[in-house]
């Protein structure tokens, strides 16, 4: 194996990382309706429509449970204010079940406005690509075949770590997208819980949880922006007196450390969003 093979291997791993960051940026700008051409959204719409009928059945059940648990006697049920209060609750819950998808999209669009505002603050998006410093490339090119053997292990280990982190990062963002679909598909069922006074807490918990998933997008955008700014504002200092193995090891160590910070923030976006907004 020639030293150039080591350079190509490391550069390809860094390019995978850069491509995944660009893909994340693209995903965060998409709506559920436009993702993958809208085919997934069509399936989600069909599932939501099928569950709406079940939601109406649960609506009546939760409403009846709420009425009988709140009324201490039959005479109290005959009071106009009692009947009016429960009629308004029933009507509101029926609207929420029938328009569950519209409500979910409204929440997504509100949070999406925050995401768009954050992304528009840096017009170029995540554009800082990682590359091997020229000094390291030159040092590797000057190595003989025997001298480059220790670099094989370093380059293979570094490439493996960077590739794994890249796919963990993109899988986390894709996982958020699919959770949005799952929440939207089953929305008519928890929305029916608003028909009952006691069961309404389950509907509130569902909306809070869904809002938390939407807010994760804000946390991911901010994490990517900070990472991008950090890379743009800091440059790796190469020790020209060190050996090629040492230079490459130090560079990969610092690069992987920075990547781990971003991956940790993205992986913890759900917890961060809930802590920040009390969801």
N, C-alpha and C positions, 0 to 999 in steps of 0.2 A: 504494500500500500504506500502510495506517495503522500508526502506532507500536504499536497493540494487536496487530497481526499479529506483530510481532517478539516481544512478550511471550509470546503463545500458542505461537509456534514454539519458543522456548527452554524454556518450561514443559513442552511435550510431549516434548522431548528428555530433560529431567531426569526426567520421569515414566517414560519408557521405561527409563532406567537403574535407577530404583527398582523397577520391575516385574521386571526381569531379576534383580536381587538377591533379590527375594522368591521368584522361580522357582527360583533356585539353592538357596535355603534349603529349599524344598519338595523339590527333587530329592535333596538330601543326606539327607533323612529317609526316602526310599523304599527299598524292597528291590528287587532285580532281579525278583522274582516279581510285585510289584504295579505295576511301571512300565508305563504305557499299558494298564492293565487286565489285564496278564499275557499278552497276545498274543505279544509278543516272546519271553517266557520259554518259552512253549509251543514256538515254533520252535527255540529253543536246545536245549530238552530233546530234541526229535526228532533234531536234528543230533548231539547228544552220544550218543544211543542208537545212531544209525547208525555212529558212529565207534568205539563200544565194541568191536564185532566186530573192526575193524581193529586196535584197541589190543591185543586178545588175541593176534592174530597177531604183532604186534611184540613182545609180551611173551615169546613162545616164542623169537623170534629173538634178542632181547637176552639172554635167559637162556642160550641155547646159546652165544652169543658169550662171555658172562661165564664160563661153566664151562670152556670150552676155553682161554681166555686165562689163567685162574687155575691150571689144572692143568698141571704140568710133565710128568706121566707118567700112564699109565692106572692104575698102582698107587695113585697119590695120590687118584685119583677114587674108589677103593674104600674109602677111610678113612671111618668113620662120621661123624666130626666135620665132614669136608669136605662130605659129602652133606647132613648136617643143616643146616649153615650156608646152603647154597644152596637147600635146601627151604624154610627160613624166609623167605629173601629172595624166592623165587618166590611163596610164599603171600601175603606182605605186598604185593608188587607187583600180584598178581591182585586183591586186595581194593581197592587204590587205583584200579586201572583200572575195576573194576565199580562203585565208589562214588565216582567222580571228582567228580560234581556235588555230592554231599553234603560232600565234603572242601572244595571251593571255597566252598560256602555257609558252612561252619563258619569258614573264615578270614575271610570277609566279615562274619559276625556278630560275631566277636571284635573286629575293627577297628571295626565299626559301633557296638559298645558304647562305644569311646573317643569316637567322633564324637557319640553321643547324650549322653555325659557332658559334653562340651564345649558342646554346644548347650543343654543344660538349665541351664548356668551363667548364661545370659541368657534368661530365660523369654520375653521379647518377640521374640526373634529379631532379624533385621536390619530395624529399623523406622525408622531415620533417613532420611526422604525429603528429597531435595534440592529447594530452591525458590529462586527469585530473591528476593534481599533486597527488602524494601519500598521502601528508598531508591532502588534501581535501577529498580523498577517505576514509581515516581513520577516519576523523572527522564525515563524513556522516554515516559511519558504526556504530559509537558509539551513534548515536541519537536514542531516543525512537520513538515510533509511533507518539505521540503527538508533540514531538519536531521537527519531520521531516515535519510536515504539511506546515510551511512557505516555505520550500524548494521545495514543489511541484510547487508552482506558479513560483518561480525563475527558476526551471529546465524546466518547460513547456515554459516559455517565452524565455529562452535562446535557447532551442531546436528549437522553431519556427523561431527565428531570424537566427540561423545558417543554418537551412534547406532552408529558403527562399533565403539567400545570396548564398548558394551553387547552387541552381537552376538558380538564376539570372546570376551567373558567367558562368555556362555551356551553358545557352541559348544564352548569348552574343557571345560566341565563335562559337556555332552552327550557329547563325545568320550570322556571317562573312562568314562561309563556304558556306551557301546557297546564299549569295550575290555574291560570286565568280561564282557560277553556273549561276545565272541570267545574270551577265555581259557577261559571255562566250556565253550563248545561244543567246543573242540578238546582239552580236558583229558585225555581217555583216551589220546591219542597220546603226549604227553610223560610221562605217568604210567607208561607201559610201560617207560620207560628205567630205572626203579628195579630191574628184574629183573636187570640186569647190574651188576657192581661198577664197571666203568669207565664205562659209559653212565649211571650214576646221577647223574653230575654235571649232565647235561642236565635231568633231572627236578628236581634241586635248583634249578637256574637258573630253570626255569619257575615253580616255587613262589615263589622270591624276587621274580621280576618281577611275578607276580600280587599278591603281598603289597604290593609297592610301589605298584601301581595302587590297591589298597584304601586304603593309608595316605595317598594323595593327598587323599582326602576329609577327613582330619584337618587337613592343611595348608590346604586351601581354607576349612574352617570357621574355623580360627584367623585366617586372613587377613581373612575377612569380619568376624569379631568385632572385630579390631583396627581395621579401617576404620570400622565402625559406631561404636565407642567414640571414635575420633578425630573423627568428624563431630559426635557428641553433645557432646564436650567442648571443641570449638573453634568459634568463629563468625567469619565473614568480616567484617573491619572495613572499612566503606565510607567512602571519602573524599568527604564531601558537597561539597567545594569543586571536585572534578574534574568534567569533562564527562561526559555520559551514555555516550559512546563509551568513554572511558577507564575509567569504573567497570565497564561491562559487559565490556570486554576483560580487565581485571584479575581480575574474578570468574571469568570463563570460564577464564582461564589457571590460576588456583589450583585450580578444580574439576577441570579436565582433568588437571592434574598429579597430584592425589590419585587420580583414577580410573586413571591410568597405573600408579601404584604397585600398586594392587589387581590390575589386569589382569596386570602383570608377575609378581606373586606367584602368581596362579592359573595362569598359563601355565607358570611354573617349578615348579609343585607336584611334578611327577614328579622333577625333579632334586633338589629340596629334601628330598623324602621319602627318596630313595636315600642322600643325604649324611648325613641325620640318623640313619638306622637302619642304615646300612651295607649296603643291599640291592643 
